[in-house]
Amino acid sequence: MKRLLWIALAGACGSDSHTPQPEPLPQRRVIEAPTNTMTMLAPYPITAEGVGPYKLRKPVAPLLDRAQSGPLNLRFEVPNVLHSGLARTEEGGLLIGSELPAGSGTTVTFLAVIGSKVGTLASGLRVGSTRSEVVKAGLAPVDVERAADPRLVVPAGATNARIVIDDNKVAAIVLAGEPRETARETDCTRPPSTETAFGMCMITGELVERDGDDLIVRTADQEKVLARTMVPGLVFAAAVRNVADGRDELIAIWRSGTEEVRTWNIVGFRYETGQLRRTAVDPTPLYQLSTTHTRWIGAELKDLDLYLELKSQGEAIEVGGLLTTTRGGRIHDVVMISPVTVPRKHHKPVVPEADAGVPDADPGPGSSDRSHGSQGR
């Protein structure tokens, strides 16, 4: 009996060993929905719309997700000079500018590339390129109603870009606003500029040379000096077309001040009766920076500079541009400054006899009297 029971149990166990076991179910594959996170990596293409994923006129908040740790939105505020928020990303190599108060509702008003590895223009230019490379790559067509500090260059194919030149190298590439429209055609064609002089149409076509604080107007062949004037503290001079009569005015930007206060000023000349006369724009202060102002933005006055642009607007000239700060000999901040509108003087022919008999009480810049002009130094 026991033997039969053992055989029965053994048979039962043997039959179980041949029962097929169920295969494990495969794991369910889950495909996650795509996210909105930007995955483009530097170096980015710099175009009229922006720098890679960073676009002009787009909300600032989503872009700050890419920003590195540390202070993001900085307030850059100087009365009558600038009023902007500034954020850093791409390891400090890209600056995002917005209107104050900076916050999630604000949009990007300008972008400034200050890192060599952040991006390149279509021409291949980047921060660190040389001035000669910039010239070789090509510049935007000349717009006779605009002018700028020679350290600001508009590259070909990106007319809303500004290349900041410092020590003969590209120190920053700034994008702001819409691309410019094609410049209008004019009756008078300026003579080609040379290495030492720029062309303008005060009469029929002349060259203007700078010698220190002196501005010298010569004929296009440079054989004859037509006029000269001195502008103490001269920063730069440029030709700006007055569309009212189709002739250029010689506009000079000059700086005055002390170690505590610096003021950027403007004055404009026309060629009359064989002389340069201040009948275009009166000497006018544009922007003033002081040591008090610079503390608000964490910089020293000596480390600040302005790169100014001029735009002809009928009865006035609009002045704007960039403010920069430097650290360790390199540009650290770039901020758009608030534009200033300076009225033109109503042009009236000058009577030489009356002008010669009534000297200016305060000659200021551009006085034809050298003894008076030297007092402005």
C-alpha positions as CSV (number, residue, x, y, z in Angstrom):
1,M,0.0,0.0,0.0
2,K,2.8,2.4,0.9
3,R,4.6,1.4,-2.3
4,L,1.5,2.3,-4.4
5,L,1.1,5.7,-2.6
6,W,4.8,6.6,-3.3
7,I,4.4,5.8,-7.0
8,A,1.2,7.8,-7.2
9,L,2.9,10.8,-5.6
10,A,6.0,10.4,-7.8
11,G,3.8,10.3,-10.9
12,A,2.0,13.5,-9.9
13,C,5.3,15.3,-9.3
14,G,6.6,14.2,-12.7
15,S,3.5,15.4,-14.5
16,D,3.9,18.9,-13.0
17,S,7.5,19.2,-14.2
18,H,6.2,19.2,-17.8
19,T,3.6,21.9,-17.3
20,P,4.5,25.0,-19.5
21,Q,5.4,28.1,-17.5
22,P,3.9,31.4,-18.6
23,E,6.5,33.8,-20.2
24,P,7.0,37.2,-18.4
25,L,5.1,40.0,-20.1
26,P,7.4,42.5,-21.9
27,Q,7.8,45.9,-20.2
28,R,5.6,48.6,-21.6
29,R,7.6,51.1,-23.6
30,V,6.7,54.7,-22.6
31,I,7.6,57.5,-25.1
32,E,7.6,60.8,-23.3
33,A,6.1,63.9,-25.0
34,P,8.6,66.3,-26.4
35,T,9.5,69.2,-24.0
36,N,9.8,72.9,-24.9
37,T,13.4,73.0,-23.6
38,M,15.8,74.5,-26.1
39,T,18.6,72.1,-27.0
40,M,20.6,74.2,-29.4
41,L,24.2,74.6,-28.3
42,A,26.7,77.4,-28.9
43,P,28.2,78.7,-31.0
44,Y,24.9,80.1,-32.3
45,P,24.2,81.8,-35.6
46,I,23.8,85.6,-35.1
47,T,21.0,86.8,-37.4
48,A,18.7,89.8,-37.5
49,E,16.2,88.0,-35.4
50,G,18.5,87.0,-32.5
51,V,21.3,84.8,-31.3
52,G,20.4,81.2,-31.8
53,P,17.4,80.5,-29.5
54,Y,17.6,84.0,-27.9
55,K,15.2,86.1,-30.0
56,L,14.6,89.9,-30.0
57,R,11.1,91.0,-29.0
58,K,10.3,87.7,-27.2
59,P,9.5,87.3,-23.5
60,V,12.5,87.3,-21.2
61,A,11.4,84.8,-18.6
62,P,11.7,81.6,-20.7
63,L,15.3,82.6,-21.7
64,L,16.4,82.9,-18.1
65,D,15.9,79.2,-17.7
66,R,19.2,78.8,-19.6
67,A,21.0,81.4,-17.5
68,Q,23.8,80.3,-15.2
69,S,23.6,80.5,-11.4
70,G,24.2,83.9,-9.9
71,P,22.6,87.3,-10.4
72,L,20.2,87.2,-13.4
73,N,18.4,90.5,-13.7
74,L,20.5,93.6,-12.9
75,R,19.1,97.1,-12.9
76,F,21.1,99.5,-15.0
77,E,19.6,102.9,-14.3
78,V,21.1,106.3,-14.7
79,P,18.9,109.4,-14.9
80,N,18.6,110.7,-18.5
81,V,21.1,108.1,-19.7
82,L,19.7,104.6,-19.5
83,H,16.9,102.6,-17.9
84,S,17.3,98.9,-18.6
85,G,17.4,95.4,-17.1
86,L,20.3,93.2,-17.9
87,A,20.5,89.4,-17.6
88,R,23.5,87.1,-18.2
89,T,23.6,83.7,-19.8
90,E,26.0,81.4,-21.7
91,E,28.5,81.6,-18.9
92,G,28.4,85.4,-19.0
93,G,29.1,85.6,-22.7
94,L,25.6,86.8,-23.7
95,L,23.7,89.7,-22.3
96,I,19.9,90.0,-22.5
97,G,18.5,93.5,-22.3
98,S,15.0,94.5,-21.4
99,E,13.0,97.5,-20.3
100,L,12.6,98.1,-16.5
101,P,11.1,96.9,-14.4
102,A,12.7,93.6,-15.5
103,G,10.4,90.7,-15.0
104,S,8.5,87.8,-16.6
105,G,6.2,90.2,-18.6
106,T,9.0,92.1,-20.3
107,T,10.5,91.4,-23.7
108,V,14.0,91.3,-25.1
109,T,15.0,94.8,-26.4
110,F,18.6,94.0,-27.2
111,L,21.1,91.2,-27.2
112,A,24.9,91.7,-26.7
113,V,27.4,88.9,-27.5
114,I,30.6,89.5,-25.5
115,G,32.0,85.9,-25.5
116,S,34.0,84.6,-28.4
117,K,32.4,81.1,-28.2
118,V,28.7,82.3,-28.1
119,G,28.0,83.0,-31.8
120,T,29.1,84.1,-35.2
121,L,27.6,86.2,-38.0
122,A,26.9,84.7,-41.4
123,S,30.2,86.3,-42.6
124,G,32.1,84.3,-39.9
125,L,32.8,87.4,-37.7
126,R,32.7,86.8,-34.0
127,V,34.0,88.4,-30.8
128,G,37.8,88.5,-31.2
129,S,37.9,89.0,-35.0
130,T,40.2,91.8,-36.1
131,R,39.2,95.1,-37.6
132,S,40.8,94.1,-40.9
133,E,38.6,90.9,-40.9
134,V,35.5,93.1,-40.4
135,V,36.4,95.3,-43.3
136,K,37.2,92.3,-45.5
137,A,33.8,90.7,-44.6
138,G,32.0,93.8,-45.8
139,L,30.0,96.7,-44.3
140,A,26.4,97.8,-44.8
141,P,25.8,100.4,-47.4
142,V,26.4,104.0,-46.2
143,D,23.2,105.8,-45.1
144,V,23.9,109.5,-45.5
145,E,21.2,110.3,-42.8
146,R,23.1,108.3,-40.2
147,A,26.5,108.4,-38.6
148,A,28.3,106.8,-35.7
149,D,31.4,106.6,-33.6
150,P,34.1,105.0,-35.8
151,R,34.3,102.3,-33.1
152,L,30.8,101.2,-34.1
153,V,30.5,99.3,-37.3
154,V,27.4,98.0,-39.1
155,P,28.2,94.7,-40.9
156,A,26.8,93.7,-44.3
157,G,23.7,91.6,-44.2
158,A,22.7,92.5,-40.6
159,T,21.8,96.2,-40.4
160,N,20.3,95.9,-36.9
161,A,23.7,94.7,-35.6
162,R,26.5,96.8,-34.2
163,I,30.0,95.6,-34.0
164,V,31.9,97.3,-31.2
165,I,35.6,97.7,-32.0
166,D,38.1,98.0,-29.1
167,D,41.8,97.9,-29.6
168,N,41.3,96.9,-33.3
169,K,39.3,93.8,-32.4
170,V,35.6,92.9,-32.1
171,A,34.7,93.4,-28.4
172,A,31.0,92.9,-28.7
173,I,28.2,92.3,-31.3
174,V,24.9,93.9,-30.4
175,L,21.5,93.3,-31.9
176,A,18.7,95.8,-31.4
177,G,15.5,96.9,-33.3
178,E,14.4,96.2,-36.8
179,P,16.8,96.0,-39.7
180,R,17.3,99.3,-41.5
181,E,15.6,100.1,-44.7
182,T,17.6,100.8,-47.8
183,A,19.2,104.2,-47.7
184,R,17.7,106.8,-50.1
185,E,19.5,108.1,-53.1
186,T,20.8,111.6,-53.0
187,D,22.0,114.2,-55.5
188,C,25.4,114.7,-54.0
189,T,27.8,111.7,-53.8
190,R,30.4,111.9,-51.1
191,P,34.0,111.4,-52.1
192,P,35.4,108.1,-51.0
193,S,36.8,108.1,-47.5
194,T,40.6,107.5,-47.0
195,E,42.5,106.1,-44.0
196,T,42.8,109.6,-42.5
197,A,39.7,111.5,-43.8
198,F,36.0,110.9,-44.5
199,G,33.9,112.3,-47.4
200,M,31.0,114.6,-47.2
201,C,28.9,117.0,-49.3
202,M,29.1,120.4,-47.6
203,I,29.5,122.2,-51.0
204,T,30.1,119.8,-53.9
205,G,32.1,117.0,-52.3
206,E,34.9,117.4,-49.7
207,L,37.2,115.4,-47.4
208,V,37.4,116.1,-43.6
209,E,40.5,115.2,-41.8
210,R,41.0,115.0,-38.1
211,D,44.3,116.3,-36.5
212,G,44.0,116.0,-32.7
213,D,41.1,118.3,-31.8
214,D,41.3,120.1,-35.2
215,L,38.9,119.4,-38.1
216,I,40.2,120.3,-41.5
217,V,38.0,120.5,-44.6
218,R,39.9,119.9,-47.9
219,T,38.9,119.7,-51.5
220,A,38.2,116.2,-52.8
221,D,41.7,116.0,-54.3
222,Q,43.1,117.2,-51.0
223,E,45.1,120.0,-52.7
224,K,43.4,122.8,-51.0
225,V,42.3,123.5,-47.4
226,L,38.8,125.1,-47.4
227,A,38.3,125.6,-43.7
228,R,39.3,124.3,-40.3
229,T,38.1,124.5,-36.7
230,M,39.0,123.2,-33.3
231,V,36.7,121.2,-31.0
232,P,38.4,120.8,-27.6
233,G,37.8,117.3,-26.2
234,L,36.8,115.9,-29.6
235,V,35.6,112.3,-29.5
236,F,34.6,112.0,-33.2
237,A,33.1,113.9,-36.1
238,A,30.9,112.7,-38.9
239,A,28.8,113.9,-41.9
240,V,25.0,113.9,-41.5
241,R,22.8,114.8,-44.4
242,N,20.1,117.5,-43.9
243,V,17.3,116.4,-46.2
244,A,15.9,119.9,-46.3
245,D,18.6,121.1,-48.7
246,G,20.4,117.9,-49.5
247,R,23.7,119.1,-48.0
248,D,25.8,117.6,-45.2
249,E,26.4,119.1,-41.9
250,L,29.6,118.4,-40.0
251,I,28.5,117.0,-36.6
252,A,31.1,116.8,-33.8
253,I,30.8,114.9,-30.5
254,W,33.1,116.2,-27.7
255,R,33.6,115.3,-24.1
256,S,34.2,117.6,-21.2
257,G,34.4,117.2,-17.4
258,T,36.6,116.2,-14.5
259,E,37.5,113.0,-12.6
260,E,34.1,113.1,-10.9
261,V,31.8,114.1,-13.8
262,R,32.0,113.5,-17.6
263,T,29.7,115.1,-20.2
264,W,29.2,114.1,-23.8
265,N,28.2,117.1,-26.0
266,I,27.2,117.8,-29.6
267,V,27.8,120.7,-32.0
268,G,27.1,121.1,-35.7
269,F,28.7,123.1,-38.5
270,R,27.9,124.3,-41.9
271,Y,30.3,125.8,-44.5
272,E,29.5,129.4,-45.0
273,T,31.5,132.3,-46.4
274,G,34.7,130.3,-46.5
275,Q,34.4,129.1,-42.8
276,L,32.9,126.4,-40.7
277,R,30.2,128.1,-38.7
278,R,28.0,126.7,-35.9
279,T,24.8,127.3,-37.7
280,A,23.7,123.6,-37.8
281,V,23.4,122.6,-34.1
282,D,24.2,124.7,-31.1
283,P,26.7,123.2,-28.5
284,T,24.4,121.0,-26.4
285,P,25.1,118.6,-23.6
286,L,23.8,115.1,-24.4
287,Y,24.7,112.7,-21.6
288,Q,26.3,113.2,-18.2
289,L,27.9,110.5,-16.0
290,S,29.2,111.0,-12.5
291,T,30.9,108.9,-9.8
292,T,27.5,108.9,-8.0
293,H,25.8,107.4,-11.0
294,T,28.4,104.8,-11.6
295,R,28.1,103.4,-8.1
296,W,24.5,102.5,-8.9
297,I,25.7,100.2,-11.6
298,G,28.7,98.8,-9.8
299,A,31.4,100.5,-11.9
300,E,33.9,103.3,-11.8
301,L,33.7,106.3,-14.0
302,K,37.0,105.7,-15.6
303,D,35.7,102.2,-16.8
304,L,32.6,103.6,-18.6
305,D,32.4,104.7,-22.2
306,L,29.7,105.8,-24.6
307,Y,29.5,104.7,-28.3
308,L,27.1,107.2,-29.9
309,E,25.0,107.1,-33.1
310,L,23.4,110.0,-35.0
311,K,20.3,110.0,-37.1
312,S,18.9,112.9,-39.1
313,Q,15.3,113.6,-38.4
314,G,14.2,116.7,-40.4
315,E,14.3,119.5,-37.9
316,A,16.4,117.6,-35.4
317,I,19.1,115.0,-34.9
318,E,18.5,112.0,-32.7
319,V,21.4,110.7,-30.7
320,G,21.6,107.2,-29.1
321,G,24.0,104.3,-28.8
322,L,25.6,102.1,-26.2
323,L,27.1,102.4,-22.7
324,T,29.9,99.9,-21.9
325,T,31.7,99.0,-18.7
326,T,35.1,97.3,-18.7
327,R,36.8,94.9,-16.2
328,G,40.3,93.6,-16.5
329,G,40.7,95.4,-19.8
330,R,37.6,93.7,-21.4
331,I,34.0,94.8,-22.0
332,H,31.9,93.4,-19.1
333,D,28.5,95.2,-19.7
334,V,26.8,96.6,-22.8
335,V,23.5,98.5,-22.4
336,M,21.4,100.5,-24.8
337,I,21.1,104.2,-23.8
338,S,18.0,106.4,-24.0
339,P,17.9,108.5,-27.2
340,V,18.1,112.3,-27.1
341,T,16.7,114.6,-29.7
342,V,18.6,117.8,-30.4
343,P,16.9,120.5,-32.5
344,R,18.6,121.9,-35.6
345,K,19.1,125.6,-35.9
346,H,17.0,127.3,-38.6
347,H,19.5,128.0,-41.3
348,K,20.0,131.6,-42.2
349,P,22.8,133.1,-44.4
350,V,25.5,134.7,-42.4
351,V,26.6,138.3,-43.1
352,P,30.4,138.3,-42.8
353,E,30.6,142.0,-41.6
354,A,28.1,141.6,-38.8
355,D,29.6,138.3,-37.7
356,A,33.2,139.7,-37.6
357,G,32.2,142.7,-35.5
358,V,30.4,140.7,-32.7
359,P,32.6,138.1,-31.1
360,D,31.0,135.3,-29.1
361,A,30.9,135.8,-25.4
362,D,31.6,132.1,-24.9
363,P,33.2,130.7,-28.1
364,G,32.9,127.0,-27.0
365,P,33.9,124.3,-29.4
366,G,34.5,125.2,-33.0
367,S,35.5,128.8,-32.4
368,S,37.7,130.1,-35.3
369,D,39.6,132.0,-32.6
370,R,42.4,129.6,-31.4
371,S,43.1,131.6,-28.3
372,H,39.5,131.3,-27.1
373,G,39.2,127.6,-28.1
374,S,42.2,126.7,-26.0
375,Q,40.4,127.8,-22.9
376,G,38.0,124.9,-23.3
377,R,40.8,122.3,-22.6
